[in-house]
């Protein structure tokens, strides 16, 4: 039966002998919540449905799905949570062939039957602690990776990740003869927003614009905050006309957006410089960005709250 305290770490015991289960439960129930499966088939169903399980102790000889088969299922699982579970296999001391096979199938450790109490506790404690440590490291690495590639305020991708994804897309576009466009966007008179309404309001404006951008692009597009009040949008497989249409939609949507901070309405507009791979003679993402930046300057110089798609400052095609 399951231990009373469900806040304790969960261990799945896979064993068809109730006597063996009782012995294991007696030795571990003070420190762990024990779940029991009478064969590998039931155990597998429990593993799929219960993410609380942190370690598996399994016998080898069982009906329907054996311990060896269960071990294979665990190690071949597409779910990282299941695939990385520590598994301790119980065998008889003289059964070296089963131990060898279990080792090849991915067992973390072995227990000889009948199980010694102190050995059981020691092996379970070691593997559970190791499993927890590995999990915490993976969580930390994922958090660090997100910090390294995400803008903390807007939660958009940062300049670093934008460059990485842009380079990858540039290679793919050249290989398959596809087009690619890039939008460089700047919030008009942003310093005035900060000076008039305060930096808190400025941050709110940045978040609102970022949210709008994220909602208006496709899943394959990349939206990044380039720093300050500047954003970049990478549009794979998008020609000059498609980029101009999206740029104008973004400009109009931001102009229409009702941004209120602390009861005060803050009018916000953006200027956008647009460039497209097929229309330019460029070799790198930096060159593409430079052209977009020049057109962003032209859009601002031409009165702001507009898009610019060419070097003569036009917001449309002749």
SVG drawing of the C-alpha trace seen along z (x, -y; Angstrom):
<svg xmlns="http://www.w3.org/2000/svg" viewBox="-7 -65 36 84">
<polyline fill="none" stroke="black" stroke-width="0.4" points="0.0,0.0 1.0,-3.6 2.6,-5.4 0.5,-8.0 2.7,-11.1 2.3,-11.9 4.7,-14.9 7.7,-12.5 9.6,-11.5 7.7,-8.9 9.2,-5.5 7.6,-2.8 8.2,0.7 7.5,3.3 7.2,6.7 4.7,9.6 5.7,11.0 3.7,9.2 6.2,10.5 9.1,8.7 7.0,5.5 6.2,5.6 10.0,5.9 10.9,3.0 8.0,0.9 9.1,1.5 12.6,0.3 11.7,-2.8 8.3,-4.1 9.7,-6.5 11.5,-8.5 9.6,-7.8 6.1,-7.4 5.9,-3.9 3.7,-3.0 3.3,0.6 2.8,2.4 2.4,6.2 3.9,6.4 5.7,4.3 2.5,3.5 0.9,1.8 4.2,0.2 4.5,-1.3 1.0,-2.7 1.7,-4.3 5.0,-5.8 3.1,-7.4 0.4,-8.9 2.3,-9.9 5.0,-12.5 5.7,-12.3 7.7,-9.1 11.4,-9.8 12.9,-6.2 12.0,-2.7 12.8,0.6 11.9,3.6 12.1,7.3 13.3,9.1 10.9,12.1 7.2,10.9 4.2,11.8 3.1,9.8 6.0,7.3 9.2,8.4 11.6,6.2 14.0,6.2 11.3,5.2 10.2,2.4 13.7,1.2 13.9,1.0 10.6,-0.9 11.9,-3.4 15.3,-4.0 13.6,-4.3 10.9,-6.7 10.5,-9.9 9.7,-11.7 12.9,-12.9 11.3,-12.6 10.8,-8.9 13.9,-8.2 16.2,-9.6 14.6,-7.8 17.0,-5.9 16.2,-2.2 17.4,0.4 17.0,4.0 16.4,6.9 18.0,10.2 19.2,13.3 22.9,13.2 23.9,16.1 22.0,14.8 24.9,12.9 23.3,13.3 20.3,11.3 22.5,8.6 24.6,8.3 21.5,7.9 20.0,5.4 23.2,3.4 23.1,3.4 19.4,2.3 20.3,-0.7 20.0,0.3 21.6,-2.1 22.2,0.4 21.3,3.9 20.0,5.4 20.4,9.1 17.3,11.0 16.5,11.4 17.1,7.7 19.3,6.5 17.7,3.5 20.8,1.4 22.0,2.0 18.5,1.2 18.4,-2.2 21.9,-3.1 21.4,-2.4 18.0,-4.1 19.3,-7.2 22.4,-7.5 20.4,-7.2 17.6,-9.4 20.0,-12.2 21.9,-11.8 18.7,-12.0 17.6,-15.1 20.9,-16.8 20.8,-16.0 17.3,-17.3 18.2,-20.6 21.2,-21.0 19.0,-20.5 16.5,-23.1 19.4,-25.5 20.9,-25.0 17.5,-25.7 17.0,-28.8 20.5,-30.0 20.0,-29.3 16.7,-31.3 18.5,-34.2 21.2,-34.2 18.7,-34.4 15.7,-36.3 15.2,-40.0 14.2,-40.2 11.7,-43.0 9.7,-42.1 10.4,-38.3 11.2,-38.6 14.4,-37.1 17.5,-39.2 20.0,-40.5 22.3,-37.5 19.6,-34.9 18.3,-37.0 21.7,-37.0 21.9,-33.2 18.5,-32.5 19.1,-35.1 22.4,-33.5 20.7,-30.1 17.9,-31.4 20.3,-33.2 22.1,-29.9 18.8,-28.1 17.5,-30.9 20.6,-30.8 20.6,-27.0 17.0,-26.7 16.6,-30.0 14.1,-31.5 13.6,-35.1 13.8,-36.6 12.9,-40.0 13.8,-42.1 12.0,-44.8 13.8,-47.2 11.4,-49.1 11.9,-52.1 9.3,-53.7 8.9,-57.4 9.9,-60.0 10.5,-57.3 12.7,-59.6 9.7,-62.0 7.6,-59.1 10.1,-58.5 10.6,-62.2 6.8,-62.9 5.4,-59.8 8.4,-58.2 10.5,-55.1 7.8,-52.8 5.5,-54.0 8.3,-53.6 8.7,-50.0 4.9,-49.4 5.1,-50.8 7.9,-48.5 6.1,-45.5 2.9,-46.5 4.7,-47.0 6.5,-43.7 3.3,-41.8 1.6,-43.3 4.6,-42.3 4.6,-38.7 0.9,-38.3 1.2,-39.7 3.9,-37.4 4.0,-33.8 5.5,-31.0 8.5,-30.8 9.3,-34.5 11.7,-35.8 10.9,-38.9 13.7,-40.4 14.3,-43.5 17.5,-44.9 18.0,-47.2 16.4,-50.5 13.3,-51.1 14.4,-49.2 13.0,-45.9 13.8,-43.6 11.5,-41.2 13.0,-38.4 10.6,-37.1 11.7,-33.9 10.3,-33.1 8.8,-36.6 9.2,-38.9 9.4,-42.7 5.7,-43.1 4.8,-40.7 7.2,-42.5 5.8,-45.9 2.2,-44.8 3.1,-43.4 5.2,-46.5 2.2,-48.7 -0.1,-46.5 2.2,-46.6 2.6,-50.4 -1.2,-50.9 -1.9,-48.5 0.5,-50.2 -0.9,-53.6 -4.4,-52.3 -3.4,-50.6 -4.8,-52.2 -1.9,-52.3 -2.8,-53.5 -0.5,-53.6 -1.7,-54.8 -4.8,-56.2 -3.0,-58.2 -3.2,-57.6 0.1,-57.4 0.0,-57.9 2.6,-55.6 3.7,-55.4 6.7,-53.6 8.9,-54.0 10.0,-51.0 12.8,-50.3 12.3,-47.3 14.8,-45.3 14.6,-42.1 17.3,-39.6 16.4,-39.2 16.2,-43.0 19.7,-43.8 23.3,-42.9 24.3,-41.7 26.6,-39.0 25.7,-39.1 23.1,-39.7 25.0,-42.8 24.7,-44.3 21.0,-43.5 20.6,-45.2 22.5,-48.2 20.2,-48.8 17.1,-48.4 18.7,-50.8 19.3,-53.4 15.7,-53.1 14.5,-53.4 16.5,-56.7 14.7,-57.8 11.3,-56.9 12.1,-59.0 13.5,-61.9 10.4,-61.8 8.1,-62.5 8.0,-59.3 5.0,-57.0 5.7,-55.4 7.5,-52.6 10.3,-52.9 11.0,-50.2 13.6,-51.8 16.6,-54.1 14.6,-57.0 12.5,-57.0 9.3,-55.6 6.7,-53.8 5.3,-52.0 6.4,-50.6 6.3,-52.7"/>
</svg>
